[in-house]
Amino acid sequence: MLYILRLAMLGLYFLVASAINFVICFARPFNPDNSRLCGWMYSAPALRLLGLTVRLETEGMLAQPNPFVIVANHQSNWDLFVLGCSVPRRTVSLGKKSLKWIPFFGQIYWLAGNILIDRGNAFKAKQAMLKTTDVMQHQDTSIWVFAEGTRNLGRGLLPFKKGAFQMAINAGVPIIPLCCSNYKRSMNLNRWHSGTIVIHTLPPIATTGMTLDDMPALMERCRTQMATCLDTLDAQLV
């Protein structure tokens, strides 16, 4: 019963938050700080409705000057509510073009200044990747990427895609791994306190002087660090 009530309340709140976020984005379209404000609006009240406690251990990321590339694990669609509160200033994300057509959320996502990639068109995808380099180098803006490319559904890290690492090397900016503990298996919305989630960022990984030949080793280093961190976070919560 509590689960159904929470989903109903969350659905109503999503519509309210979307209306507020649309006003924010319409007032200053494509501003790179829109994502932080919209993420907080979707996330912070929703976490209370869901009975979730999120512990942010992101001080290192917040102290890091822009620009940088955030590489995060992607568990499910709940990430909107779980991770929205952790978006730092002047940070946009990389998403597939089809997100633009999701009612309410898609239009806000686009107006918030996030970068949309058409994965089915190699030329347009390449142009979008070039745009991210320009955004980071000349607009004091960081990029958030789910390097797995899809939801892992709480089954551990999937293989990483190259895009985030190629962007970081081309722009010469550091990578900040962001790890969210496994809530997909532990969250129980039928309990009054439905779970505790930890979001932890690791020290920046410098890419200065790297070339694309260094990318496989960089990807493996980042993934190994994140996998170890996630195991530690999950063990702490158990």
DOGUVO-300016 format. One record per residue (C-alpha): residue in one letter; x, y, z. Coordinates in steps of 0.02 Angstrom, whole numbers, plus 50000, padded with zeros to 5 digits. Layout:
// DOGUVO-300016
<rec res="A" X="X" Y="Y" Z="Z"/>
...
// end
This chain:
// DOGUVO-300016
<rec res="M" X="50000" Y="50000" Z="50000"/>
<rec res="L" X="50140" Y="50120" Z="50045"/>
<rec res="Y" X="50226" Y="50079" Z="49880"/>
<rec res="I" X="50071" Y="50124" Z="49779"/>
<rec res="L" X="50043" Y="50283" Z="49878"/>
<rec res="R" X="50221" Y="50338" Z="49851"/>
<rec res="L" X="50214" Y="50307" Z="49665"/>
<rec res="A" X="50053" Y="50409" Z="49652"/>
<rec res="M" X="50129" Y="50553" Z="49751"/>
<rec res="L" X="50288" Y="50544" Z="49649"/>
<rec res="G" X="50189" Y="50553" Z="49487"/>
<rec res="L" X="50100" Y="50709" Z="49545"/>
<rec res="Y" X="50261" Y="50787" Z="49607"/>
<rec res="F" X="50347" Y="50748" Z="49441"/>
<rec res="L" X="50217" Y="50855" Z="49352"/>
<rec res="V" X="50240" Y="50998" Z="49476"/>
<rec res="A" X="50430" Y="50990" Z="49465"/>
<rec res="S" X="50422" Y="50983" Z="49275"/>
<rec res="A" X="50315" Y="51141" Z="49271"/>
<rec res="I" X="50438" Y="51233" Z="49384"/>
<rec res="N" X="50588" Y="51170" Z="49284"/>
<rec res="F" X="50507" Y="51222" Z="49121"/>
<rec res="V" X="50490" Y="51400" Z="49187"/>
<rec res="I" X="50674" Y="51398" Z="49240"/>
<rec res="C" X="50732" Y="51335" Z="49070"/>
<rec res="F" X="50614" Y="51446" Z="48970"/>
<rec res="A" X="50676" Y="51599" Z="49065"/>
<rec res="R" X="50859" Y="51561" Z="49023"/>
<rec res="P" X="50863" Y="51427" Z="48888"/>
<rec res="F" X="51021" Y="51323" Z="48866"/>
<rec res="N" X="51105" Y="51398" Z="49019"/>
<rec res="P" X="51232" Y="51265" Z="49077"/>
<rec res="D" X="51181" Y="51288" Z="49259"/>
<rec res="N" X="51001" Y="51239" Z="49222"/>
<rec res="S" X="51042" Y="51054" Z="49244"/>
<rec res="R" X="51097" Y="51082" Z="49424"/>
<rec res="L" X="50939" Y="51176" Z="49470"/>
<rec res="C" X="50823" Y="51057" Z="49376"/>
<rec res="G" X="50912" Y="50905" Z="49448"/>
<rec res="W" X="50890" Y="50969" Z="49625"/>
<rec res="M" X="50706" Y="51010" Z="49592"/>
<rec res="Y" X="50671" Y="50835" Z="49529"/>
<rec res="S" X="50776" Y="50750" Z="49662"/>
<rec res="A" X="50774" Y="50828" Z="49835"/>
<rec res="P" X="50585" Y="50829" Z="49872"/>
<rec res="A" X="50562" Y="50661" Z="49781"/>
<rec res="L" X="50688" Y="50577" Z="49897"/>
<rec res="R" X="50583" Y="50629" Z="50046"/>
<rec res="L" X="50426" Y="50562" Z="49965"/>
<rec res="L" X="50514" Y="50397" Z="49930"/>
<rec res="G" X="50587" Y="50382" Z="50105"/>
<rec res="L" X="50764" Y="50372" Z="50038"/>
<rec res="T" X="50917" Y="50441" Z="50127"/>
<rec res="V" X="51058" Y="50495" Z="50012"/>
<rec res="R" X="51229" Y="50526" Z="50084"/>
<rec res="L" X="51333" Y="50640" Z="49972"/>
<rec res="E" X="51521" Y="50615" Z="49978"/>
<rec res="T" X="51560" Y="50731" Z="49833"/>
<rec res="E" X="51667" Y="50865" Z="49915"/>
<rec res="G" X="51814" Y="50827" Z="49800"/>
<rec res="M" X="51708" Y="50852" Z="49644"/>
<rec res="L" X="51633" Y="51014" Z="49709"/>
<rec res="A" X="51808" Y="51082" Z="49744"/>
<rec res="Q" X="51869" Y="51038" Z="49569"/>
<rec res="P" X="51867" Y="51188" Z="49450"/>
<rec res="N" X="51775" Y="51168" Z="49286"/>
<rec res="P" X="51790" Y="51091" Z="49161"/>
<rec res="F" X="51796" Y="50903" Z="49190"/>
<rec res="V" X="51706" Y="50746" Z="49134"/>
<rec res="I" X="51601" Y="50652" Z="49262"/>
<rec res="V" X="51591" Y="50465" Z="49230"/>
<rec res="A" X="51446" Y="50389" Z="49328"/>
<rec res="N" X="51366" Y="50218" Z="49342"/>
<rec res="H" X="51188" Y="50205" Z="49277"/>
<rec res="Q" X="51068" Y="50088" Z="49369"/>
<rec res="S" X="50891" Y="50132" Z="49316"/>
<rec res="N" X="50768" Y="50271" Z="49277"/>
<rec res="W" X="50764" Y="50308" Z="49463"/>
<rec res="D" X="50934" Y="50392" Z="49435"/>
<rec res="L" X="50840" Y="50552" Z="49393"/>
<rec res="F" X="50780" Y="50563" Z="49573"/>
<rec res="V" X="50931" Y="50483" Z="49656"/>
<rec res="L" X="51072" Y="50574" Z="49566"/>
<rec res="G" X="50988" Y="50739" Z="49528"/>
<rec res="C" X="51042" Y="50812" Z="49694"/>
<rec res="S" X="51226" Y="50782" Z="49656"/>
<rec res="V" X="51244" Y="50881" Z="49493"/>
<rec res="P" X="51380" Y="51015" Z="49515"/>
<rec res="R" X="51376" Y="51192" Z="49447"/>
<rec res="R" X="51383" Y="51223" Z="49260"/>
<rec res="T" X="51370" Y="51039" Z="49213"/>
<rec res="V" X="51271" Y="50968" Z="49068"/>
<rec res="S" X="51248" Y="50787" Z="49020"/>
<rec res="L" X="51264" Y="50686" Z="48863"/>
<rec res="G" X="51105" Y="50595" Z="48809"/>
<rec res="K" X="51029" Y="50509" Z="48660"/>
<rec res="K" X="50926" Y="50615" Z="48541"/>
<rec res="S" X="50767" Y="50516" Z="48574"/>
<rec res="L" X="50759" Y="50588" Z="48751"/>
<rec res="K" X="50700" Y="50751" Z="48674"/>
<rec res="W" X="50531" Y="50675" Z="48633"/>
<rec res="I" X="50487" Y="50612" Z="48807"/>
<rec res="P" X="50338" Y="50719" Z="48864"/>
<rec res="F" X="50385" Y="50856" Z="48987"/>
<rec res="F" X="50555" Y="50786" Z="49035"/>
<rec res="G" X="50625" Y="50782" Z="48859"/>
<rec res="Q" X="50589" Y="50963" Z="48821"/>
<rec res="I" X="50660" Y="51018" Z="48988"/>
<rec res="Y" X="50815" Y="50910" Z="48960"/>
<rec res="W" X="50845" Y="50996" Z="48793"/>
<rec res="L" X="50812" Y="51173" Z="48857"/>
<rec res="A" X="50926" Y="51141" Z="49006"/>
<rec res="G" X="51072" Y="51141" Z="48885"/>
<rec res="N" X="51110" Y="50955" Z="48884"/>
<rec res="I" X="51194" Y="50885" Z="48729"/>
<rec res="L" X="51093" Y="50763" Z="48623"/>
<rec res="I" X="51178" Y="50633" Z="48514"/>
<rec res="D" X="51102" Y="50543" Z="48366"/>
<rec res="R" X="51185" Y="50373" Z="48385"/>
<rec res="G" X="51113" Y="50314" Z="48221"/>
<rec res="N" X="51201" Y="50450" Z="48121"/>
<rec res="A" X="51391" Y="50439" Z="48129"/>
<rec res="F" X="51418" Y="50615" Z="48057"/>
<rec res="K" X="51298" Y="50699" Z="48178"/>
<rec res="A" X="51368" Y="50599" Z="48324"/>
<rec res="K" X="51543" Y="50658" Z="48279"/>
<rec res="Q" X="51483" Y="50839" Z="48268"/>
<rec res="A" X="51403" Y="50823" Z="48440"/>
<rec res="M" X="51566" Y="50755" Z="48511"/>
<rec res="L" X="51660" Y="50903" Z="48437"/>
<rec res="K" X="51533" Y="51018" Z="48518"/>
<rec res="T" X="51569" Y="50944" Z="48690"/>
<rec res="T" X="51753" Y="50985" Z="48669"/>
<rec res="D" X="51711" Y="51165" Z="48627"/>
<rec res="V" X="51589" Y="51177" Z="48774"/>
<rec res="M" X="51720" Y="51117" Z="48898"/>
<rec res="Q" X="51864" Y="51220" Z="48830"/>
<rec res="H" X="51774" Y="51385" Z="48804"/>
<rec res="Q" X="51616" Y="51388" Z="48909"/>
<rec res="D" X="51677" Y="51342" Z="49084"/>
<rec res="T" X="51562" Y="51190" Z="49078"/>
<rec res="S" X="51582" Y="51009" Z="49132"/>
<rec res="I" X="51502" Y="50855" Z="49053"/>
<rec res="W" X="51411" Y="50713" Z="49144"/>
<rec res="V" X="51415" Y="50545" Z="49055"/>
<rec res="F" X="51345" Y="50373" Z="49096"/>
<rec res="A" X="51491" Y="50280" Z="49020"/>
<rec res="E" X="51400" Y="50112" Z="49015"/>
<rec res="G" X="51283" Y="50184" Z="48885"/>
<rec res="T" X="51130" Y="50100" Z="48960"/>
<rec res="R" X="51054" Y="50047" Z="49128"/>
<rec res="N" X="51142" Y="49906" Z="49218"/>
<rec res="L" X="50988" Y="49866" Z="49326"/>
<rec res="G" X="51096" Y="49842" Z="49481"/>
<rec res="R" X="51192" Y="49695" Z="49407"/>
<rec res="G" X="51363" Y="49779" Z="49418"/>
<rec res="L" X="51458" Y="49889" Z="49297"/>
<rec res="L" X="51435" Y="49853" Z="49113"/>
<rec res="P" X="51578" Y="49880" Z="48989"/>
<rec res="F" X="51616" Y="50064" Z="48961"/>
<rec res="K" X="51588" Y="50156" Z="48798"/>
<rec res="K" X="51730" Y="50262" Z="48728"/>
<rec res="G" X="51640" Y="50430" Z="48714"/>
<rec res="A" X="51674" Y="50503" Z="48886"/>
<rec res="F" X="51858" Y="50461" Z="48879"/>
<rec res="Q" X="51880" Y="50523" Z="48702"/>
<rec res="M" X="51801" Y="50689" Z="48753"/>
<rec res="A" X="51913" Y="50706" Z="48906"/>
<rec res="I" X="52072" Y="50670" Z="48807"/>
<rec res="N" X="52026" Y="50785" Z="48663"/>
<rec res="A" X="51986" Y="50928" Z="48783"/>
<rec res="G" X="52132" Y="50889" Z="48900"/>
<rec res="V" X="52019" Y="50890" Z="49054"/>
<rec res="P" X="52016" Y="50771" Z="49203"/>
<rec res="I" X="51892" Y="50630" Z="49230"/>
<rec res="I" X="51800" Y="50620" Z="49395"/>
<rec res="P" X="51725" Y="50448" Z="49430"/>
<rec res="L" X="51558" Y="50458" Z="49522"/>
<rec res="C" X="51495" Y="50301" Z="49607"/>
<rec res="C" X="51317" Y="50274" Z="49668"/>
<rec res="S" X="51291" Y="50126" Z="49784"/>
<rec res="N" X="51177" Y="49986" Z="49726"/>
<rec res="Y" X="51002" Y="50046" Z="49770"/>
<rec res="K" X="50916" Y="49939" Z="49637"/>
<rec res="R" X="50929" Y="49784" Z="49745"/>
<rec res="S" X="50910" Y="49862" Z="49917"/>
<rec res="M" X="50774" Y="49994" Z="49894"/>
<rec res="N" X="50606" Y="49942" Z="49967"/>
<rec res="L" X="50470" Y="50072" Z="49945"/>
<rec res="N" X="50350" Y="49974" Z="50055"/>
<rec res="R" X="50454" Y="50019" Z="50207"/>
<rec res="W" X="50440" Y="50187" Z="50295"/>
<rec res="H" X="50629" Y="50207" Z="50277"/>
<rec res="S" X="50653" Y="50130" Z="50107"/>
<rec res="G" X="50843" Y="50133" Z="50100"/>
<rec res="T" X="51008" Y="50224" Z="50112"/>
<rec res="I" X="51110" Y="50272" Z="49959"/>
<rec res="V" X="51288" Y="50337" Z="49954"/>
<rec res="I" X="51354" Y="50444" Z="49811"/>
<rec res="H" X="51542" Y="50452" Z="49816"/>
<rec res="T" X="51666" Y="50536" Z="49698"/>
<rec res="L" X="51844" Y="50476" Z="49673"/>
<rec res="P" X="51999" Y="50586" Z="49646"/>
<rec res="P" X="52015" Y="50662" Z="49472"/>
<rec res="I" X="52108" Y="50562" Z="49340"/>
<rec res="A" X="52215" Y="50680" Z="49237"/>
<rec res="T" X="52217" Y="50664" Z="49048"/>
<rec res="T" X="52346" Y="50799" Z="49010"/>
<rec res="G" X="52467" Y="50740" Z="48877"/>
<rec res="M" X="52366" Y="50585" Z="48834"/>
<rec res="T" X="52322" Y="50534" Z="48658"/>
<rec res="L" X="52186" Y="50419" Z="48595"/>
<rec res="D" X="52313" Y="50278" Z="48603"/>
<rec res="D" X="52304" Y="50294" Z="48792"/>
<rec res="M" X="52115" Y="50278" Z="48795"/>
<rec res="P" X="52099" Y="50089" Z="48825"/>
<rec res="A" X="52212" Y="50098" Z="48978"/>
<rec res="L" X="52120" Y="50253" Z="49040"/>
<rec res="M" X="51952" Y="50166" Z="49023"/>
<rec res="E" X="52013" Y="50012" Z="49116"/>
<rec res="R" X="52089" Y="50117" Z="49255"/>
<rec res="C" X="51928" Y="50215" Z="49280"/>
<rec res="R" X="51817" Y="50061" Z="49275"/>
<rec res="T" X="51927" Y="49964" Z="49396"/>
<rec res="Q" X="51927" Y="50108" Z="49521"/>
<rec res="M" X="51738" Y="50126" Z="49510"/>
<rec res="A" X="51706" Y="49938" Z="49528"/>
<rec res="T" X="51815" Y="49933" Z="49684"/>
<rec res="C" X="51729" Y="50087" Z="49756"/>
<rec res="L" X="51555" Y="50016" Z="49722"/>
<rec res="D" X="51599" Y="49852" Z="49809"/>
<rec res="T" X="51660" Y="49952" Z="49960"/>
<rec res="L" X="51504" Y="50061" Z="49968"/>
<rec res="D" X="51388" Y="49911" Z="49955"/>
<rec res="A" X="51484" Y="49820" Z="50092"/>
<rec res="Q" X="51471" Y="49972" Z="50206"/>
<rec res="L" X="51283" Y="49983" Z="50183"/>
<rec res="V" X="51257" Y="49798" Z="50216"/>
// end
